[in-house]
Amino acid sequence: MILTSLATLLSFATAVFAKIIYAGVNESGGEFGVFAPGQVGFGLPGRFGQDFAFINKSTIDIFVDQEKVNFFRVTFLMERMCPLASGLGSKFNETYFSEYADAINYITQKKGAYALIDPHNYMRYNDPSSQPNSGSVIGNSSDSTAATTKQFGEFWHELARRFALNPKVVFGINNEPHDMPTDLILKNNQAAIDGIRLAGAPQLILAPGNGFTGGHAWTQNTGAAGDAPSSEFMNMLKDPLKNTAIDVHEYLDIDFSGSHDECTQPGPSNLAPLTAWLQQNHLKAVVSEFGGGNNQNCFQFIDDMLSYLSANDVYIGWAIWAAGPIWGTNSPCCGADTGSLEPGNLNDMGQPNAFQTVWTQAIRPNIPKTLKRNGISSLQ
């Protein structure tokens, strides 16, 4: 009944130009505490509030009540949600899930915002010790330790089943696949979409591409092996509800990594091929990760990109990287001294962090006043 009702709703929706309807910030922390190269299982499951955490509720309040955003991308680690002992699939660590669900429910039910569920795994599973390069590629049939595409679908079926009645959830299939066959990403994405819809969950889905799902590289070969462009496969995705968008990341520094404090890569021109592809294929996209350093150069580059997204009707949302409860004085993006976007924190020099600088100068002026506040997560 849920699927039928939403399909009817979408079919009668008026054909209007899309606009930015989701705007907000990444909440990073659920994937913390496992980085130990070569030590499989290090930090699993970890201690909630010490090794990992999802959100500070008080700062979610600030973002919603004062900054008027409506969108949070909340990270988690698949090896914690699905313990290594049982493998990827429908058997969850219920303690970890309950902690994650509490964060999602606070955002969506208490604050009325939308929450993007983000398995932050680079489409890999079983060894997060040195992400993004560790772990077995999901669906790699030549790797006996790899989780299968079928297991990935089962995982998403179970996760979606648990959130099927929460209209303000958005399902992000996986963070930044890279260095794997692009047709395998298509298969994994499709398995996730199928699992979500079979669970009776009608909400918006975001599907990533290859090359760390970089928007600038969407129409290019990617990775050391020269894997096929995302543009050759991601238009083949099938969603019976037609409620799936493309998940894009776009950093603005020299190598698109988000690790440098200077911005040199212009978003508008770098995204132009993706924009044309989206238009040609009648698809929408969300830029769910981007960032810039604490300097006037980056403020301008961020403003230019967000203005470009607003001016092109194929883009419906964005979220900057990153806030989160346990960043402290560390910088998650864009130079060692920028600091996180977590309200109340400082940078590594005891100075104002990115919430007081980057957010104030480049993000706050670009938050639309007409964001989506009600209804099921969707393309409009």
N, C-alpha and C positions, 0 to 999 in steps of 0.2 A: 504493500500500500504506500509506503514511504516513497519508493522509487517511482511508482506510477504518478503520485501527486506532484512530485518535483518535476518529472518529465513534462507533465501538462503545464505546470507553471512556466517552465523555461520556454516551451513552444509558443506560449501566448505573450511572452515578453516583447515589448515594443523594440523595434530596431533603432536604437539610439547610439550615438558615439559613446564609446567607453571613456572613462576618466579614471583618475587615481582614486580608488575607493578603499585601499588599505595602505596605511602608512605607519611605520613604527620602528622597532628596534629588535635586534637579536638579544636573547637572554642565554648566555653561554655559561656553563658550569657543570652540567650533568655528565659531560664527557671528561672531566678533570680527574687527575690522580692516578693515571695508568701509564704515563709516559716513562718507559724504562726499556730502552732498546735491547732486544734479545731475550727479555724476560716475559715469556708468554704467561698471562694470568696475573701479572703484577697489578696490585691495586683493585682486584676484583674480589668480592663485589664492592668493597670500599665502605667508608663510614660517612653516612649522610650528615651534612653540616660541617664535616672536616675535610674529607677528600673530594667530595662533590656536593653540589647543591644546585637547585634549579632557578629559583627567583628569591628576591627579597620582596615580600608583599608590600612593604612601606614604599619602596621605590616604584613598584608597579602603580601604586596610588598616585605618585608624582607624575608619571608619564601619562596616565589616563586623565586625572583630575586637573592637572595644571598645564600639561603640554598638549592635551587633547588628541593624542594618537589613539589608534584603535587596533593595533596589530603587533603581536609579539611572536617571534620565532624562538621556540624553546627547545634546546638541544638535549639529547640523551644518548647513551651508549648502548648499542644493541647487545654487546656481551654482558651488560648488566641486566638488561631487560630479559634476555634469553641466555641463561647461564651456559657456560661451555659444556658442563656435564650433560645437559639434555640437548644442546645444539639449537640452532635457529629454527623457529617454528612457533607452535601455539602454547608451549609451556613457558610461563613467565615467572620471574622472581616477583612474587606478589608484594613484598615489602617495597622494592624499587618502584614497581608500577604504582602502588598507592601513593608514594611520595611524589611521583611525576604527575599522577592524576590530580593530586591536591593543588599543584601549581597550575595546571591547565584549568581546573575548575575555578580557581580563584580569579584568573584572568577573564574567563568567559562568563561565569555565573555571578560572581561577586561584582566584577568591574564592568561587565558587559562588552568587553573587547573580543577580538578574534585571536585565536592562538594557532600558530602553524606548528604542527608536530614534526620534529626534525630528528630522525635517526642519523647521527653525525658520524657516518662510517665510511664514506668514500666508496660505497657499494662493495665493501669487504667485511668479512666476519671471521672471528676466532683468535685474532691477535692484535689488540690495539696498542701494543707497546711502543711503536714508533710511527703512529699515523702521521701523514696520510699514506705512507708506503707499506706498512705492515698489514698482515691479514690476507686471507685468501679471497680472490675475486669471486663473488657470488655467481654461481652458474658456470664456473670454469670446469668443464668435464674432464680436463686433463690433470686436475689437482684433486687427489683423493681426500684431501682435508677440507675442500671447499664446500660450503653450503650450496644446495641446489636452487635453481630458479623456483622449483615447486615449493621448497621450504620457505623461500622468500615470500611467495604468495600466501602460504599458510600463516606466516608471521603477520602479514598485513591484514589478512582476514580476521585474525584474533584481535589485533589492535583496533581495527576499525569497528569491530563488533562492540567493543567496550565504550566507544565514543559515538556510536551511531545515532544516539538520541540527543547529542549536544550540537545544536545547529551552528555554533560559533567556532567549531574546530575546522581547521584546514589540514589536509594530509600532505606532507612533503615526503616523497617516496624515498629519497636518500640524499645525503650531502655529497656533492662534488665527486661523482664517478670520474675516473681518469685512467689512462693507460690500459685500456681493455677494449675488446672489439665493440664497436658502436652498435652493431646489430644485437649483441648480448645485452647492452643497456636497454635497447628497445624491448627485448624479451622479458627482462626483469621488471621494467616499468609496466609492461602489459600485465604481467602476473600480479603485480601490486594492485593495479586498477581493477582487475577481475576479482581479486580477493576482497577489496574494499566494497565493491558493488554487491558481491554475493553476500556480504555481511549485512546488507540493508542500509549501508551508510551512503547518503546522497550528497555529502558535502563536497566542496571544492578540493581538487587534487592538483598538486604541482609536480610535474615530471621533469627531471633533469636530463642533461645531455652529457657528452663526453668532454674531455679537456677541462676538468674541474667546473663544468657547465658554464664556462666563460662566454659571455655574450659576444665579445670581440672575435672569438674563434669559432663561432657557431657554424660558419660555412667553410671552415678550413680543416685540413687534416690535422690531427693532434697526436701528441705523445711521441715517444722514441720510435715506436713502430709505424708511425704515420697512419694511425687509425682513421677511418672514414669520418667525414664531417657529421656532426649531429644533424645538420639540415637534410641529410640523405635518408634519415630513418625516423626522426621524431614526429614527422607529419603522418606516420602510419599508425600512431596510437589510436585505439578505439575505446571510447567511453560511451556506453549506452545512454548516459544522461547528458553527454556533451558538456560536462562541467569539469574539464581538465584544462589547465594552463601550463605553459612552459616555465620552468624554474631557472632563473639566470643569476649569475654572479658577475660583478664587474668592478674590479678595483682600478684605480686611476694612476698607480705608480708605474715605473718604467717596465717592470716585468709582470704586471697584473697580479702580484702576490699580496699586496697590502702590507708589505713589510718595510717600506721606505717612507720617509716623512715628506718627500716632495712628490707632487702630482705632475706627471708629464704625458699621460695618455688621455686624450680628450674623449669623454663618453659619447657625445653625439656622433662624431664621425666613426668611432669604433663600433658603435651599435647599429649603424645604418644598414649593413647587410642583413643583420638579424631582423631589423624592423621590416625590411622589404620581404623577407621570407615569411614573417608572421602575417603580413598583409596578404601575400599570395596564397597562403594556406588557411586564411581566416581563423587564425589562432591568437590568443592573448598570452601575455607573459607578466611575471612578477620578478622584479630584481630583489631577491631575498637576501642578498649580501653585497655590500660595498663599503667603502670607507675612504677617509682622507686624513692627513696629518693636521696638526695645530699650526697652520700658517695661512697667510692670505692667499697664497697660490692655490692651496687645496680647497679653501673656502669657495673660490671662484669656480674651480673644476667641478666641485660637488653641485654648486648652484646651476652650472651649465647643464650637467647631466639630469638633475631633477627637473629642470625646466623642459629639457628635451622629452623626458618621459611624459610629462604632463601635456605636451603638445602633440603627442602621437597616440592615437586611440587604441593601439594594440597593447599598451602597458596599463595595468590596472592596480599595481601596487609596488611598494618598496619597503625594505627594512635595512637599517644601517648596522654594521658590526662594530662593537658589541658592548652591551652592558652585561651584568651578571653579578651574583652575590659574593664571589670569592676571588675576584680579580685583584682586590687591594690596590696597590700602587703600580701594578703591572700594566703594560700596554698591550691590548689584544690586537692592535692594528696601527700601522702607519707611523712608525718611528718609536724609538724607545721611550721618548719623553712625553708622548701624547696622552697616555693614561686611558682608562676605560671610559665608557659612557654611563657608568653606574653613578647616579646622583649621590653626592656626599663623599665620594672618594677624592683623593689627590693623585697626582702623577708621581713618578719615582723621585722627583726633586722636591716634593712637598708643595708643589704649585697646583693651580687649578687643573683639573683633568678635562677630558674631552667633552664631558657633559656641559661644562662651563665655557668651553671654547668652541670646539667643532659644532656641537649641537646648537649653541646659542647663535653662532654666526652663519652657519650654512644649512642647518636642518630646520630649526624652528620657523624661519621665514618661508619655508617650502611645504609646511604641513597644510594640506587642503582643509578648508572649513566645511567641505561637503562630504566627508568620509562616511562610509557605510556604518551605520550604528545598529541596525536591526535586521533581522531575517537570517536565513541560512546562508552560509558562506557560498559564494557563487561568482560567476564572471561579471555580474552587474548588480 
